[in-house]
Amino acid sequence: VQLQASGGGLVQAGGSLRLSCVVSGIAFSIYGMGWFRQAPGKEREFVGAISWSGRNTYYEDSVRGRFTVSRDNAKNTVYLQMNSLKPDDTAVYYCAKHRRIAYSGSYYLAENDYDFWGQGTLVTVSS
């Protein structure tokens, strides 16, 4: 299983970025996917997630309304659209694959809900 995240970069506060994560080696369409981030000197934290069906999305409170998680099963890709970026959003962003097949519950927020991780992509928001 491989997860390849991309799309990070330097952006001014108020700007937008879209992160992508291409997944290979699994039947992508039957797994939920999540995004986490780790800021300098801080622990990794949940950002957002999408269920395997795409019907349900979950967000950390500080990004709700600004970030959107989506998926394109034809491209084996999950996206994180980030709008109205703030300096506090500066972090390395990681995508992750949910550990359970066709999971219909709501456990998406913890790191141990996921079993494979991408390498991370750095997002820097300048003030």
BADOVO-688788 format. One record per residue: x, y, z of N, C-alpha, C, O in turn; residue number from 0; chain. Coordinates in nm, 3 decimals, always signed. Layout:
// BADOVO-688788
     n_x     n_y     n_z    ca_x    ca_y    ca_z     c_x     c_y     c_z     o_x     o_y     o_z  nr kette
       X       Y       Z       X       Y       Z       X       Y       Z       X       Y       Z NUM     A
...
This chain:
// BADOVO-688788
     n_x     n_y     n_z    ca_x    ca_y    ca_z     c_x     c_y     c_z     o_x     o_y     o_z  nr kette
  +0.085  -0.118  +0.000  +0.000  +0.000  +0.000  +0.089  +0.124  +0.000  +0.183  +0.134  +0.079   0     A
  +0.059  +0.216  -0.089  +0.134  +0.342  -0.093  +0.039  +0.460  -0.099  -0.061  +0.457  -0.171   1     A
  +0.072  +0.563  -0.022  -0.003  +0.686  -0.024  +0.094  +0.799  -0.055  +0.194  +0.816  +0.015   2     A
  +0.066  +0.875  -0.160  +0.156  +0.980  -0.204  +0.083  +1.113  -0.196  -0.006  +1.142  -0.277   3     A
  +0.121  +1.195  -0.098  +0.059  +1.326  -0.080  +0.136  +1.432  -0.155  +0.259  +1.425  -0.166   4     A
  +0.065  +1.530  -0.205  +0.129  +1.641  -0.275  +0.040  +1.764  -0.267  -0.074  +1.757  -0.221   5     A
  +0.095  +1.878  -0.311  +0.016  +2.000  -0.317  +0.050  +2.104  -0.213  -0.004  +2.214  -0.216   6     A
  +0.138  +2.069  -0.122  +0.177  +2.166  -0.021  +0.260  +2.279  -0.080  +0.304  +2.273  -0.195   7     A
  +0.282  +2.382  +0.001  +0.361  +2.494  -0.046  +0.346  +2.613  +0.046  +0.293  +2.602  +0.156   8     A
  +0.394  +2.726  -0.001  +0.388  +2.851  +0.074  +0.273  +2.936  +0.021  +0.261  +2.957  -0.100   9     A
  +0.189  +2.983  +0.110  +0.075  +3.064  +0.071  +0.054  +3.174  +0.175  +0.087  +3.156  +0.292  10     A
  +0.001  +3.285  +0.131  -0.028  +3.394  +0.223  -0.158  +3.366  +0.298  -0.245  +3.293  +0.250  11     A
  -0.168  +3.423  +0.415  -0.291  +3.411  +0.493  -0.410  +3.457  +0.410  -0.404  +3.559  +0.341  12     A
  -0.518  +3.380  +0.419  -0.637  +3.409  +0.339  -0.640  +3.335  +0.207  -0.742  +3.333  +0.139  13     A
  -0.529  +3.275  +0.171  -0.520  +3.204  +0.044  -0.572  +3.062  +0.053  -0.626  +3.020  +0.155  14     A
  -0.555  +2.989  -0.058  -0.607  +2.853  -0.068  -0.501  +2.759  -0.123  -0.411  +2.799  -0.196  15     A
  -0.514  +2.634  -0.087  -0.434  +2.526  -0.142  -0.521  +2.403  -0.151  -0.616  +2.387  -0.073  16     A
  -0.490  +2.315  -0.245  -0.556  +2.184  -0.251  -0.450  +2.076  -0.243  -0.361  +2.068  -0.327  17     A
  -0.462  +1.994  -0.142  -0.373  +1.879  -0.128  -0.437  +1.758  -0.194  -0.559  +1.741  -0.193  18     A
  -0.352  +1.674  -0.250  -0.396  +1.549  -0.311  -0.321  +1.433  -0.248  -0.208  +1.447  -0.203  19     A
  -0.385  +1.319  -0.246  -0.321  +1.198  -0.196  -0.363  +1.083  -0.287  -0.479  +1.042  -0.288  20     A
  -0.268  +1.032  -0.362  -0.294  +0.921  -0.453  -0.260  +0.792  -0.381  -0.153  +0.778  -0.322  21     A
  -0.353  +0.698  -0.386  -0.338  +0.572  -0.313  -0.325  +0.458  -0.412  -0.400  +0.450  -0.510  22     A
  -0.232  +0.368  -0.386  -0.215  +0.252  -0.471  -0.198  +0.128  -0.385  -0.159  +0.135  -0.269  23     A
  -0.229  +0.013  -0.445  -0.209  -0.113  -0.376  -0.329  -0.165  -0.299  -0.321  -0.271  -0.237  24     A
  -0.439  -0.093  -0.302  -0.561  -0.137  -0.235  -0.681  -0.104  -0.322  -0.671  -0.030  -0.420  25     A
  -0.795  -0.161  -0.284  -0.922  -0.124  -0.348  -0.968  +0.006  -0.282  -1.042  +0.005  -0.184  26     A
  -0.923  +0.115  -0.337  -0.939  +0.247  -0.274  -1.084  +0.277  -0.238  -1.111  +0.334  -0.132  27     A
  -1.177  +0.240  -0.324  -1.316  +0.283  -0.308  -1.385  +0.225  -0.186  -1.493  +0.271  -0.151  28     A
  -1.327  +0.126  -0.120  -1.395  +0.065  -0.006  -1.331  +0.103  +0.127  -1.359  +0.042  +0.230  29     A
  -1.245  +0.205  +0.124  -1.183  +0.250  +0.248  -1.208  +0.399  +0.270  -1.199  +0.480  +0.178  30     A
  -1.238  +0.433  +0.395  -1.239  +0.572  +0.432  -1.097  +0.628  +0.434  -1.000  +0.553  +0.445  31     A
  -1.087  +0.759  +0.423  -0.957  +0.824  +0.420  -0.957  +0.944  +0.513  -1.059  +1.009  +0.533  32     A
  -0.842  +0.973  +0.570  -0.831  +1.085  +0.661  -0.712  +1.173  +0.631  -0.617  +1.134  +0.563  33     A
  -0.720  +1.294  +0.686  -0.608  +1.389  +0.680  -0.573  +1.431  +0.823  -0.661  +1.459  +0.904  34     A
  -0.445  +1.433  +0.851  -0.394  +1.479  +0.979  -0.286  +1.584  +0.951  -0.241  +1.599  +0.838  35     A
  -0.247  +1.655  +1.055  -0.138  +1.751  +1.039  -0.056  +1.757  +1.167  -0.103  +1.728  +1.277  36     A
  +0.070  +1.796  +1.148  +0.159  +1.812  +1.262  +0.235  +1.942  +1.247  +0.315  +1.959  +1.156  37     A
  +0.207  +2.033  +1.338  +0.276  +2.162  +1.339  +0.407  +2.148  +1.415  +0.423  +2.056  +1.495  38     A
  +0.502  +2.238  +1.392  +0.630  +2.231  +1.463  +0.611  +2.232  +1.614  +0.543  +2.318  +1.668  39     A
  +0.671  +2.135  +1.680  +0.666  +2.128  +1.825  +0.535  +2.078  +1.883  +0.515  +2.081  +2.004  40     A
  +0.445  +2.031  +1.795  +0.315  +1.984  +1.842  +0.291  +1.839  +1.799  +0.360  +1.787  +1.712  41     A
  +0.193  +1.778  +1.862  +0.157  +1.642  +1.824  +0.072  +1.645  +1.697  +0.011  +1.745  +1.663  42     A
  +0.072  +1.532  +1.630  -0.012  +1.520  +1.510  -0.158  +1.524  +1.551  -0.196  +1.465  +1.652  43     A
  -0.240  +1.593  +1.472  -0.381  +1.608  +1.505  -0.468  +1.580  +1.384  -0.427  +1.596  +1.269  44     A
  -0.589  +1.538  +1.412  -0.688  +1.511  +1.309  -0.731  +1.641  +1.242  -0.746  +1.744  +1.308  45     A
  -0.750  +1.637  +1.109  -0.798  +1.752  +1.034  -0.935  +1.723  +0.973  -1.031  +1.798  +0.996  46     A
  -0.945  +1.616  +0.898  -1.071  +1.582  +0.833  -1.067  +1.442  +0.778  -0.960  +1.382  +0.766  47     A
  -1.184  +1.388  +0.745  -1.191  +1.253  +0.692  -1.317  +1.239  +0.607  -1.411  +1.317  +0.616  48     A
  -1.314  +1.136  +0.524  -1.429  +1.106  +0.438  -1.452  +0.956  +0.442  -1.357  +0.877  +0.440  49     A
  -1.578  +0.917  +0.449  -1.611  +0.775  +0.454  -1.584  +0.710  +0.320  -1.562  +0.778  +0.219  50     A
  -1.587  +0.577  +0.319  -1.559  +0.505  +0.195  -1.661  +0.538  +0.087  -1.628  +0.542  -0.031  51     A
  -1.786  +0.562  +0.128  -1.892  +0.593  +0.032  -1.887  +0.738  -0.015  -1.945  +0.773  -0.118  52     A
  -1.817  +0.821  +0.060  -1.815  +0.963  +0.029  -1.934  +1.039  +0.087  -1.941  +1.161  +0.073  53     A
  -2.027  +0.967  +0.150  -2.149  +1.033  +0.200  -2.123  +1.112  +0.328  -2.192  +1.210  +0.356  54     A
  -2.023  +1.070  +0.404  -1.999  +1.134  +0.533  -1.859  +1.194  +0.539  -1.761  +1.133  +0.497  55     A
  -1.853  +1.314  +0.592  -1.725  +1.380  +0.615  -1.719  +1.427  +0.760  -1.821  +1.450  +0.824  56     A
  -1.597  +1.441  +0.810  -1.573  +1.476  +0.949  -1.462  +1.580  +0.951  -1.367  +1.572  +0.874  57     A
  -1.475  +1.678  +1.041  -1.376  +1.785  +1.047  -1.343  +1.822  +1.190  -1.426  +1.814  +1.280  58     A
  -1.219  +1.862  +1.207  -1.177  +1.922  +1.333  -1.241  +2.061  +1.340  -1.258  +2.128  +1.238  59     A
  -1.276  +2.103  +1.461  -1.354  +2.226  +1.475  -1.288  +2.348  +1.412  -1.357  +2.431  +1.352  60     A
  -1.157  +2.360  +1.423  -1.091  +2.482  +1.376  -1.086  +2.493  +1.224  -1.058  +2.600  +1.171  61     A
  -1.114  +2.383  +1.153  -1.109  +2.389  +1.006  -1.246  +2.376  +0.942  -1.263  +2.398  +0.823  62     A
  -1.345  +2.340  +1.024  -1.480  +2.322  +0.968  -1.527  +2.453  +0.904  -1.517  +2.560  +0.964  63     A
  -1.579  +2.442  +0.782  -1.623  +2.560  +0.709  -1.515  +2.621  +0.621  -1.545  +2.701  +0.533  64     A
  -1.389  +2.584  +0.645  -1.278  +2.634  +0.563  -1.215  +2.523  +0.479  -1.170  +2.547  +0.367  65     A
  -1.213  +2.402  +0.531  -1.152  +2.289  +0.463  -1.260  +2.193  +0.416  -1.365  +2.179  +0.479  66     A
  -1.233  +2.127  +0.305  -1.326  +2.027  +0.250  -1.248  +1.905  +0.205  -1.152  +1.915  +0.129  67     A
  -1.292  +1.788  +0.253  -1.234  +1.662  +0.209  -1.325  +1.602  +0.102  -1.447  +1.598  +0.118  68     A
  -1.264  +1.555  -0.005  -1.342  +1.491  -0.111  -1.260  +1.376  -0.168  -1.141  +1.362  -0.138  69     A
  -1.323  +1.295  -0.250  -1.251  +1.182  -0.310  -1.297  +1.159  -0.452  -1.411  +1.189  -0.488  70     A
  -1.206  +1.105  -0.533  -1.236  +1.065  -0.670  -1.191  +0.921  -0.683  -1.072  +0.893  -0.701  71     A
  -1.286  +0.829  -0.675  -1.250  +0.688  -0.676  -1.191  +0.644  -0.810  -1.112  +0.550  -0.815  72     A
  -1.228  +0.711  -0.918  -1.173  +0.676  -1.049  -1.023  +0.706  -1.056  -0.949  +0.645  -1.133  73     A
  -0.979  +0.801  -0.974  -0.837  +0.839  -0.973  -0.765  +0.789  -0.848  -0.647  +0.820  -0.829  74     A
  -0.834  +0.713  -0.763  -0.774  +0.664  -0.638  -0.713  +0.779  -0.558  -0.603  +0.766  -0.503  75     A
  -0.784  +0.888  -0.551  -0.730  +1.009  -0.491  -0.828  +1.071  -0.392  -0.948  +1.077  -0.415  76     A
  -0.771  +1.115  -0.282  -0.847  +1.193  -0.184  -0.786  +1.333  -0.181  -0.665  +1.350  -0.194  77     A
  -0.872  +1.432  -0.163  -0.830  +1.572  -0.167  -0.861  +1.641  -0.035  -0.951  +1.603  +0.040  78     A
  -0.783  +1.745  -0.008  -0.812  +1.835  +0.102  -0.805  +1.978  +0.046  -0.697  +2.032  +0.023  79     A
  -0.921  +2.036  +0.024  -0.928  +2.174  -0.021  -0.923  +2.265  +0.100  -1.007  +2.254  +0.190  80     A
  -0.827  +2.354  +0.103  -0.807  +2.442  +0.219  -0.824  +2.586  +0.175  -0.747  +2.637  +0.093  81     A
  -0.924  +2.651  +0.230  -0.952  +2.792  +0.199  -0.934  +2.877  +0.324  -0.929  +2.825  +0.436  82     A
  -0.924  +3.006  +0.304  -0.909  +3.101  +0.416  -0.800  +3.056  +0.511  -0.820  +3.053  +0.632  83     A
  -0.687  +3.023  +0.457  -0.578  +2.968  +0.538  -0.526  +3.072  +0.637  -0.523  +3.192  +0.610  84     A
  -0.484  +3.020  +0.752  -0.432  +3.102  +0.861  -0.290  +3.056  +0.893  -0.253  +2.942  +0.864  85     A
  -0.210  +3.143  +0.954  -0.075  +3.100  +0.995  -0.079  +2.976  +1.085  +0.013  +2.894  +1.081  86     A
  -0.183  +2.962  +1.166  -0.194  +2.844  +1.254  -0.216  +2.714  +1.177  -0.205  +2.606  +1.234  87     A
  -0.246  +2.723  +1.049  -0.261  +2.602  +0.967  -0.127  +2.549  +0.918  -0.121  +2.443  +0.856  88     A
  -0.020  +2.621  +0.945  +0.113  +2.577  +0.904  +0.148  +2.444  +0.970  +0.147  +2.433  +1.093  89     A
  +0.178  +2.344  +0.888  +0.205  +2.210  +0.939  +0.245  +2.119  +0.824  +0.232  +2.155  +0.707  90     A
  +0.293  +2.002  +0.860  +0.305  +1.894  +0.763  +0.172  +1.818  +0.763  +0.124  +1.776  +0.869  91     A
  +0.114  +1.801  +0.646  -0.015  +1.736  +0.632  +0.004  +1.593  +0.582  +0.078  +1.568  +0.487  92     A
  -0.065  +1.500  +0.648  -0.055  +1.359  +0.614  -0.191  +1.303  +0.575  -0.292  +1.335  +0.637  93     A
  -0.193  +1.220  +0.473  -0.313  +1.144  +0.443  -0.296  +1.004  +0.501  -0.185  +0.955  +0.519  94     A
  -0.409  +0.941  +0.528  -0.405  +0.810  +0.590  -0.525  +0.728  +0.547  -0.632  +0.781  +0.518  95     A
  -0.506  +0.597  +0.542  -0.610  +0.503  +0.502  -0.676  +0.443  +0.627  -0.607  +0.397  +0.718  96     A
  -0.809  +0.446  +0.631  -0.880  +0.385  +0.744  -0.856  +0.235  +0.745  -0.845  +0.173  +0.640  97     A
  -0.848  +0.177  +0.864  -0.810  +0.036  +0.874  -0.923  -0.060  +0.843  -0.897  -0.178  +0.818  98     A
  -1.048  -0.014  +0.844  -1.161  -0.106  +0.828  -1.227  -0.091  +0.692  -1.250  +0.020  +0.644  99     A
  -1.257  -0.206  +0.631  -1.321  -0.210  +0.500  -1.466  -0.164  +0.510  -1.540  -0.208  +0.598 100     A
  -1.506  -0.074  +0.419  -1.646  -0.030  +0.408  -1.704  +0.005  +0.544  -1.816  -0.034  +0.578 101     A
  -1.627  +0.079  +0.621  -1.666  +0.112  +0.758  -1.780  +0.212  +0.760  -1.774  +0.316  +0.695 102     A
  -1.885  +0.180  +0.837  -2.003  +0.266  +0.841  -2.019  +0.339  +0.973  -2.120  +0.406  +0.994 103     A
  -1.922  +0.327  +1.060  -1.931  +0.396  +1.187  -1.875  +0.536  +1.181  -1.860  +0.593  +1.073 104     A
  -1.844  +0.591  +1.296  -1.799  +0.730  +1.302  -1.661  +0.745  +1.366  -1.624  +0.856  +1.405 105     A
  -1.586  +0.636  +1.378  -1.452  +0.644  +1.436  -1.351  +0.679  +1.327  -1.295  +0.592  +1.261 106     A
  -1.329  +0.808  +1.310  -1.236  +0.856  +1.210  -1.133  +0.952  +1.268  -1.041  +0.994  +1.196 107     A
  -1.145  +0.988  +1.395  -1.067  +1.099  +1.449  -0.933  +1.061  +1.508  -0.846  +1.146  +1.526 108     A
  -0.915  +0.935  +1.539  -0.793  +0.894  +1.609  -0.690  +0.834  +1.513  -0.726  +0.773  +1.413 109     A
  -0.563  +0.853  +1.545  -0.459  +0.796  +1.460  -0.470  +0.645  +1.449  -0.441  +0.589  +1.344 110     A
  -0.510  +0.579  +1.555  -0.518  +0.433  +1.548  -0.640  +0.381  +1.473  -0.661  +0.260  +1.465 111     A
  -0.721  +0.472  +1.418  -0.826  +0.431  +1.325  -0.767  +0.403  +1.185  -0.837  +0.352  +1.098 112     A
  -0.640  +0.437  +1.166  -0.575  +0.429  +1.035  -0.454  +0.336  +1.040  -0.387  +0.325  +1.142 113     A
  -0.427  +0.270  +0.928  -0.316  +0.175  +0.929  -0.205  +0.205  +0.828  -0.096  +0.149  +0.839 114     A
  -0.230  +0.289  +0.732  -0.125  +0.328  +0.637  -0.127  +0.479  +0.621  -0.232  +0.543  +0.620 115     A
  -0.005  +0.535  +0.608  +0.011  +0.679  +0.606  +0.097  +0.722  +0.488  +0.187  +0.650  +0.444 116     A
  +0.067  +0.841  +0.437  +0.153  +0.900  +0.337  +0.273  +0.967  +0.402  +0.287  +0.967  +0.524 117     A
  +0.360  +1.023  +0.319  +0.486  +1.077  +0.367  +0.473  +1.219  +0.419  +0.565  +1.269  +0.485 118     A
  +0.363  +1.285  +0.393  +0.344  +1.421  +0.439  +0.383  +1.525  +0.335  +0.473  +1.504  +0.254 119     A
  +0.312  +1.636  +0.339  +0.343  +1.749  +0.251  +0.332  +1.876  +0.334  +0.237  +1.894  +0.410 120     A
  +0.431  +1.964  +0.320  +0.442  +2.081  +0.407  +0.358  +2.196  +0.354  +0.367  +2.233  +0.237 121     A
  +0.277  +2.251  +0.442  +0.199  +2.371  +0.413  +0.248  +2.483  +0.505  +0.250  +2.467  +0.627 122     A
  +0.288  +2.593  +0.445  +0.335  +2.708  +0.523  +0.249  +2.828  +0.488  +0.238  +2.866  +0.371 123     A
  +0.187  +2.887  +0.589  +0.099  +3.002  +0.569  +0.165  +3.123  +0.631  +0.188  +3.127  +0.752 124     A
  +0.195  +3.221  +0.551  +0.261  +3.342  +0.600  +0.158  +3.448  +0.635  +0.051  +3.456  +0.575 125     A
  +0.192  +3.530  +0.735  +0.098  +3.633  +0.781  +0.118  +3.763  +0.705  +0.048  +3.861  +0.731 126     A
